[in-house]
Amino acid sequence: MTDRPLVFIGLPGSGKSAVAEQLGLALGRPVISIDQLVVDRVGMSIADLFVAEGEQEFRRLETELLNEVMNNHPNSIVDGGGGLVVGRENRRIIREQAVAVWLDAPNQTLLDRMASFGSRPLLTDNPSDSIAELRRSRLVHYTTVADAIVQTAGKTVDEVVSLVTERLQQLDGDQSETGFCRKGFRTEQVELADGRTYPVVIGRGATAKLSDLLPESAKRVAVITQAGIGVTVASGRDQKVFTVEDGEQAKRLDVVGKLCSEMASWGMTRSDVVVSVGGGVVSDLAGFVAASYHRGIPVVHVSTTLLGQIDAAIGGKCGVNLPEGKNLVGAFWQPAAVICDTETLETLPAREFVSGMGELAKYHFLGGGDLAAANLDERVARSVRIKADVVGGDEREGGRRAILNYGHTLAHALETAGGYELRHGEAVGIGLVYAAEVARRLGRVDQAAVELHRAVVQGYGLDPTVPTGFDHEKLVDLFGRDKKAITGITFVLDGPSGVEPVLVEDRQLLLDAFEAVSA
Ligand SMILES: NC(=O)c1ccc[n+]([C@@H]2O[C@H](COP(=O)([O-])OP(=O)(O)OC[C@H]3O[C@@H](n4cnc5c(N)ncnc54)[C@H](O)[C@@H]3O)[C@@H](O)[C@H]2O)c1
């Protein structure tokens, strides 16, 4: 068993106190509650402290006491308060000095448990909305800090304690380069039908592997990135950074032309390499620059968003937008390697992180297994594996690759009709639940499968309902637009043989299914 302090993190009601207490008894280790230490230090309840001195003072004390515990009680089991991960310094301390176990449960379970606890700071008159908002805002922190995640709904404290013990033993045993030890990397290979392969290196700090992954021939490295990303790379070669603007507008043909000109002026040859450092916008743009320059030079993606790591950077699709539409000019240009450095996700804005969760939710239903119980590195690795397998068998989207569009038919319609107000993954989360509702109406899945879709999407902090103001008739019109549908719409739907493309001809059924996903 690990010899670092063990810190339980999670939303209020997740069972941190009871599980810490029980595990402490089982292991004979001291159990320390940071909240209780704060109460002892100030001589008043946390609720009173919030009123008297404000949340900031509470957070300051929390950090001070966490530090003391790490330094003075290395053998302890720590019941971190629900908001412990909010503080950047707390997250750093936990990552560097402790092992963090995230206890989680669906929002309703948390609310039911809390009902018997009395009031808690931060939860107000609308508990349902408050807990959903807390989840959304903290998800990036819980996910990037947790070494292990244990789902607690429907389990007794003893069962949770056994699961925690099991996970900790796995962490202890897994110290290899290929495993999930705290600083290890895991490599997934993308293997294309014609024999080309490339590695996807996953793990905290994997960016350090960049120089090993560059083609030997490359003397110059053009790093394409955005100002706000803040991830620097050391290629060990002659390196020049090209910064493009933030957002979708960076994916323009004139930006491609400008970058190619600057690379030519710098003297880049066809044996040199492009390195993208950023999310899907940067990898789409840089991939297309690499595909075009000298009719194609190698590109390595250092992906820094969750959506990028589990989707956009893998599979070789790249391109830019035209005023007439998104991604209308592009290429299939496979990278020489991809780096998914999960440490870079720590600085992602909460909304961007949750948006990536929409794509992660998709992988649940494409064979990802119990991703909810996997830690971040595992989640990324398993998603990459699924995408790599699908892309390997169908590089140019002639058939099976279409299943990667699960949840995307409604998602694209929502994005288009809503003027891209919703982030892509937010729209995918709604689209997944809607697709399950359509599948149920077609008799392909039962109500339990629909509820599972809803629970997975909500568990990732996403709202599975179509925001008000959307015209359902217009959304259904948009479903068919790209496909030039005459007799029906090809939907990707769950069913007895798993997720697959299905022709849906009943427009009324598609309209009716909105009832179940409307606020
Ligand atoms: N090629 C494919 O297969 C594929 C698949 C899915 C999506 N995409 C494309 O991906 C794009 C969306 O990608 P995205 O969701 O990653 O958005 P994005 O690239 O716009 O990144 C989101 C925001 O996060 C910032 N950011 C990135 N990394 C950060 C970090 N580590 N810390 C702090 N901020 C950071 C970015 O600067 C940006 O403001 C779309 O253009 C979409 O078309 C492509």
The ligand as an SDF file (V2000), in Angstrom:
LIG
                    3D

 44 48  0  0  0  0  0  0  0  0999 V2000
   -9.6040   16.4340  -36.9050 N   0  0  0  0  0  0  0  0  0  0  0  0
  -10.4860   15.8150  -36.1850 C   0  0  0  0  0  0  0  0  0  0  0  0
  -10.6400   14.5940  -36.2460 O   0  0  0  0  0  0  0  0  0  0  0  0
  -11.3220   16.6290  -35.2310 C   0  0  0  0  0  0  0  0  0  0  0  0
  -12.1600   15.9760  -34.3220 C   0  0  0  0  0  0  0  0  0  0  0  0
  -12.8920   16.7450  -33.4150 C   0  0  0  0  0  0  0  0  0  0  0  0
  -12.7710   18.1350  -33.4250 C   0  0  0  0  0  0  0  0  0  0  0  0
  -11.9470   18.7380  -34.3280 N   0  0  0  0  0  0  0  0  0  0  0  0
  -11.7900   20.1900  -34.3550 C   0  0  0  0  0  0  0  0  0  0  0  0
  -11.2650   20.5820  -33.0920 O   0  0  0  0  0  0  0  0  0  0  0  0
  -11.6150   21.9320  -32.8540 C   0  0  0  0  0  0  0  0  0  0  0  0
  -12.0500   22.0720  -31.4080 C   0  0  0  0  0  0  0  0  0  0  0  0
  -10.9580   21.6870  -30.6070 O   0  0  0  0  0  0  0  0  0  0  0  0
  -10.8910   22.0390  -29.0430 P   0  0  0  0  0  0  0  0  0  0  0  0
  -12.1700   21.7070  -28.4090 O   0  0  0  0  0  0  0  0  0  0  0  0
   -9.6410   21.4260  -28.5430 O   0  0  0  0  0  0  0  0  0  0  0  0
  -10.8570   23.6350  -29.0260 O   0  0  0  0  0  0  0  0  0  0  0  0
   -9.6650   24.6810  -29.2120 P   0  0  0  0  0  0  0  0  0  0  0  0
   -8.5390   24.1160  -29.9490 O   0  0  0  0  0  0  0  0  0  0  0  0
  -10.2970   25.9110  -29.7230 O   0  0  0  0  0  0  0  0  0  0  0  0
   -9.1980   24.9140  -27.6980 O   0  0  0  0  0  0  0  0  0  0  0  0
  -10.1080   25.4690  -26.7800 C   0  0  0  0  0  0  0  0  0  0  0  0
   -9.5250   26.6690  -26.0270 C   0  0  0  0  0  0  0  0  0  0  0  0
   -8.6300   26.1890  -25.0440 O   0  0  0  0  0  0  0  0  0  0  0  0
   -7.3780   26.8430  -25.1530 C   0  0  0  0  0  0  0  0  0  0  0  0
   -6.3900   25.8810  -24.6820 N   0  0  0  0  0  0  0  0  0  0  0  0
   -5.9200   24.8000  -25.3430 C   0  0  0  0  0  0  0  0  0  0  0  0
   -5.1280   24.0810  -24.5390 N   0  0  0  0  0  0  0  0  0  0  0  0
   -5.0830   24.7330  -23.3590 C   0  0  0  0  0  0  0  0  0  0  0  0
   -4.4550   24.4670  -22.1250 C   0  0  0  0  0  0  0  0  0  0  0  0
   -3.7390   23.3540  -21.9330 N   0  0  0  0  0  0  0  0  0  0  0  0
   -4.6270   25.3380  -21.1200 N   0  0  0  0  0  0  0  0  0  0  0  0
   -5.4170   26.4330  -21.2810 C   0  0  0  0  0  0  0  0  0  0  0  0
   -6.0500   26.7270  -22.4130 N   0  0  0  0  0  0  0  0  0  0  0  0
   -5.8870   25.8900  -23.4440 C   0  0  0  0  0  0  0  0  0  0  0  0
   -7.2890   27.2330  -26.6070 C   0  0  0  0  0  0  0  0  0  0  0  0
   -6.3840   28.2850  -26.7980 O   0  0  0  0  0  0  0  0  0  0  0  0
   -8.7210   27.6050  -26.8930 C   0  0  0  0  0  0  0  0  0  0  0  0
   -8.9890   28.9160  -26.4540 O   0  0  0  0  0  0  0  0  0  0  0  0
  -12.7040   22.2990  -33.8410 C   0  0  0  0  0  0  0  0  0  0  0  0
  -12.1560   23.1490  -34.8180 O   0  0  0  0  0  0  0  0  0  0  0  0
  -13.0830   20.9590  -34.4610 C   0  0  0  0  0  0  0  0  0  0  0  0
  -13.4960   21.1100  -35.8090 O   0  0  0  0  0  0  0  0  0  0  0  0
  -11.2200   18.0020  -35.2100 C   0  0  0  0  0  0  0  0  0  0  0  0
  1  2  1  0
  2  3  2  0
  2  4  1  0
  4  5  1  0
  4 44  2  0
  5  6  2  0
  6  7  1  0
  7  8  2  0
  8  9  1  0
  8 44  1  0
  9 10  1  0
  9 42  1  0
 10 11  1  0
 11 12  1  0
 11 40  1  0
 12 13  1  0
 13 14  1  0
 14 15  2  0
 14 16  1  0
 14 17  1  0
 17 18  1  0
 18 19  2  0
 18 20  1  0
 18 21  1  0
 21 22  1  0
 22 23  1  0
 23 24  1  0
 23 38  1  0
 24 25  1  0
 25 26  1  0
 25 36  1  0
 26 27  1  0
 26 35  1  0
 27 28  2  0
 28 29  1  0
 29 30  1  0
 29 35  2  0
 30 31  1  0
 30 32  2  0
 32 33  1  0
 33 34  2  0
 34 35  1  0
 36 37  1  0
 36 38  1  0
 38 39  1  0
 40 41  1  0
 40 42  1  0
 42 43  1  0
M  CHG  2   8   1  16  -1
M  END
$$$$
